[in-house]
Amino acid sequence: MAGRSAIRDESRKYTSFRTQETARTGHIIAHSVEHFPAFAVFLFGLTFGSFLNVCIYRMPRGLSVVAPRSACPGCARPIAFYDNVPVLSWLILGGRCRGCRSPISPRYALVELLTALLWLGCYAEFGLTLALVKWAAFAFLLLGLVFTDAETMLLPDLLTLPGLALGLLFALFVPVNDLVSQLAPGMVQIPLSSDLTWHLWSFLDATLGALAGAGFIYGVGEIYYRARGVEGMGFGDVKLMGMIGAFLGLKLTIFTIFAASIAGSLFGLGTMLRVWIKRSRRYQALNHDSARARAWHSARLALRHHQMPFGVFLGGMAMVALFFGNQFLHWYWKLL
């Protein structure tokens, strides 16, 4: 009897152990399955970031983004597939070509990582929905335009114009909950079903955002040109702002314009101050009379003739608007 009791006890212990192990294994599997989509989105972001680097380099030069395959900018040697792994290859090779050892810009790794992080942020915000596709595409386009403008002072039509069309198209499927869609339905009654009505208001929001964004930048550029005889805004900025408006709608387009204007002004003042400090030290070292006044004149000339890639600020603030614009406006209205 004692032997049977011991066997039963051992059997219960074994059953309890197996149950705990099964529960632990199930928890690990569930935990892994839960985080797999985020990991997959991050990997897709790295891959598309690698393609975005090709666009940033080739589009301003009028080259095809499809062929030929990627090559070293120094020796023109094609890059092997094992040296083309996003971020990791750049880190392993120390930012240099395997063949000629010429330096490769850290921009390549930075763009890949930023694309992946932005896509991961979109996944965290919107989940596995069509909205994720919309905002991931928006982030992809913005990032490409920001870096292209920073490097070449160009905003390729191959990114802005398809982006404008995509923004309007997505508005028909992913609602743009903006000023028009919030205010107009209570003021204007349309004899359509509620399902069709939100599509209409959303598309109208996107259209007004595109027109307001592009129109504002175009108007400012025209005023600046007529006042000073110098082109202040390129037409690429107009098309960029049209694309941003189509994605964000009217309210966040206005936020983007004003936020970008503030950021650009701060950058311009910082540039002016930096020039003034350098010139002041130089004139003082040369014992010039009125060194500070001369430096101030130089700083003003530098600010007037310095070409600032305003698309960088428009694109950057549009990303801020995507993730934080509504929260900021809500906080701002509470203060008033």
N, C-alpha and C positions, 0 to 999 in steps of 0.2 A: 504493500500500500504506500509505504514511504517513497518507494521508487517511482510509482505512478504519479504521486503528488509532485515530485521533483521534476518529472518530465513535463507535467502540465504547467508548472511555473516557468520552466525554460521556454515552453511553447508560447506562453503569454508574453514573455519578455521579447522573444524573437518577433512575434506579431506586432507588438508595440513599436519595436525598433524599425521594422519594415514600414509601418504606417507613418512614422516620423520621417523616415528617409524619403518615402513617396511624396509626402507633403512638402518636404524641403526641395526635392527635385522639381515638383510642380510649381513651387514658388519661383525657383530660378528660371524655369522655362517661361513662365508668365512674365517675369521681369524682363527677360531677354526679348520676348515677343513685343512687349510694350514699347521698348526702346529701339526696336529694329527700324521702324519707319523714320525716326529722327536720324539714325545712323545712315540710312539709305539716302535721305534728303541731303545730308552733309556730303556724302560721296558724289552724288549728282552735282552738287554745287561746285565741288572741286573740279569735276570733269568739265562742266560748262565754263568755269572760270579759266581753265586752260584754253578752251576755244575762244573765250573773250580776249585773251592776250593776243591771239592771232588777229582778231578783228581790230584791236587797238593799234597794232603795228602796221597792218596791211591796208586797211580802209583809207586812211588819209593819203596813202601813196598810190592809190588806184589799183592795188593788186588783188588778185583773187584770194578769198579766204578758204577756198577748198583745195586748190593745188598751186604750187607743189607742196610737199610735206614740209614741216617745220625744219629750219636749219639755223645754225649758229650765225648771228649777225656779223661775227668777226671773220671766220674762215669759210662761211657758206657751206660747211659740211652738214649733211642731213643728220638730224638728231635721232639716235636709236630709240626704239620704243621703251627700253629699260632706263633711258635717261630722260624720259618724258612723263614720268609719274608726277602728278601735281604736288607741289611743295616739297615732297621728300627728295626728289632728284636734285632740286636746287640746293637743299641743305647738305646732301651727301657729297655733291660735287663742290661745295664751298662757293657757290655762285659763279662758277667758271666752266667754260667749255672743256669737255674731256679731251678733245683733240689739241686745240691751239692754246688752251688755258686763258683765253681772253675773258674778261669779266662779263657776266650776264646780269642785267639790271635786277635788283631785288623787287622791282615792280611786278615781275612775273609771279613770284611766290605770293606777293601781297594781294594781287588781284584774285588769284585762286582762293586764297584763304578768306578774303572778304566776301567773295561770292558765296562760298560755302556757309559762312557765318550769317550772312543776310538771308539766305534761303532757310537756314535753321531757325532764324528769328521769325520768318514768315510762317514756318510750320508750327512753331510754338504759339503764334498768335491766331492762326486760322485753321490748324489741323489739316487732315487729308481731305480737302475740299477743292472745289473749282477756284475758290478765292486764293488758295495757295498758288495755283498755277498763274493766276493773274498777277499777284504781287511778286512772285518769283521772277516772272518775265519783266515786270517793271524795274525791279532791283537790278536785274541783268543789264537792261538797256541803260539805266542811269549810271551804273558803275562804268560801263564801257565809254559812255559819253564824257563822264567826269575826267577819266584818265586820258582820253584822247584830247580833250580840250586843254588839259594841263600840259601835255607834252607838245602839241602841235598847234594850238589855238584854232582847231577846226572841230566842227560838230557834223559828222558825216550824215548825209541824207539817208544812207542805207540803214541807219539806226533810228533817226528821228521820225521819218515819214512812215515806215512800217509800224513804229511805236505808236504814232498818232492813230493809225487805223486800228491797231490792236486795242488801244484804250477805248475807242468808241465801240468796237465789237464786244469787248468784255462787259461793257456797261449794260448790254442787253441780257446778260446771264448772271452777272454778279452785281447786286444793287449798289449804286453810288448813293449812300444815304447823306445827302448834302442839303444845302439851303432850299433848292427848288423842290426836292422830294419831300422835305419836311413842311414847307409853307404852302406850296401851290395846291396840293389836293384839297385843303380846307377852303381855298379861295376859288378854285376853278373845278367844276364838276364835269367829268368826261364820261359819256355813256358807254363805258367799257367795263368788262369784268375786272375785279381787283388784281387778278393775275396778270392781265395785260397792262393795267394802269401803271404798276410799279416799273415794268419794263420801259414804258414811255417816259416816265419822270426820270428814271435813271439815265436813259439815253440823253434826255434834255439837259440833265445836270452835267454830264460829260461834255456835251457840245458847248454849253455855256462856259464851262471851265476852260476848254480849249480856245474858244474865241476870246475870252477875257484875258487869259494868260498871254496868248500870242499878240493880241491887240495892244495890251499894256506895254509889252516890251518893244513892239514896233513903234508905238507912239512916243515912248521915251527916247528911242534911238533917233527918230525924226526931229524931235525938239532939240536934242543935243547937237545934231548935225547942222541944223539951221542956225543955232545960237553960236556955235564955235567953229563951224566949217570942218569938223573932224568927225569921222564915223565913230560913234560911241558904242553901238550895238550892232553886231553882225546879224545877218538874216538867219544864221544857224541858231542863235539864241531865241529868235522868234519861233522857229519850228520846234526847238526843244521845249519851250514853254507851252506850246500847243499840245505836245505829247503829254507833258506833265498834267495839264488841265484835263485832258481826256481821261486820264487814269484817276485823278484825285477829285474832280468835281470843283465847283465854284469856290466853296468856302476854303478848302485847303490849298487851292491855287492862290488865293489872296494871301493866305498865311505864308506860303512859299515865297512869293514875291517880296513881301516885306521883310521876312527873315533873311532872305538872300541879300537884300539891299543893306540891311544892318551889318551882316557879316562882311559883305564886300567893302562897305565904308570903313569898318574897323581894320580890315586888311590894308586898305589904301592909306589910312592914317598911320598904321604901323610902318608901312613902307616909307612914308614921308618922314616919320620920326627917325627911322634907321638911317636914311640918307642925310638928314640934318645932323645927326650925331657924328657920322663919319666925316662929313665935310667940315664940320666945326673943328674937329681934332686936326684935320689936315691943314686948314687955314691958320689955326693957332700955331701949329708946328712951323709954318712958313712965316709967322709973325705978320700976317696980313691985318690991316686995319679993318674993323667991323667984321670980324671973322664970323660971328653968329648971323649977322645980316646977310652976308654972302652965302652962308650955308643954307639959310632959310630960302633965299632965292633959288638956289640949286635944288632944294627939296621940292619946291613948288613946280619947277620945270620937270623934275623927274616924275612927279605925280601926274602932271598934265600929259606927258608923252609916254608914260608907262602903259603898255597894253596888258590889261588884266583879263584873264580868262573867266568871264562872269558865269559861263556855263558850269564851272566848278562849284560856284556858290548856289546856283539854281538847282543843280542836281543834288548837291549835298543837303540842302534844306528840304528838298522834296523827299529824301529818305527820312529826314527827321519828321516831316509831316506825316509820312506813312505810318510810323510807329508811335509818335507822340503828339501829333498835331491836334487831335481832338481833345486829348487830356489837357494840353496847354491852353487851348481856347476855353475849355470848361473852367479851368482854374482862373483864367483871365476875366471871364464874365462874372465870376463870383466876386472878384475884387471890385467891380464897378458898382 
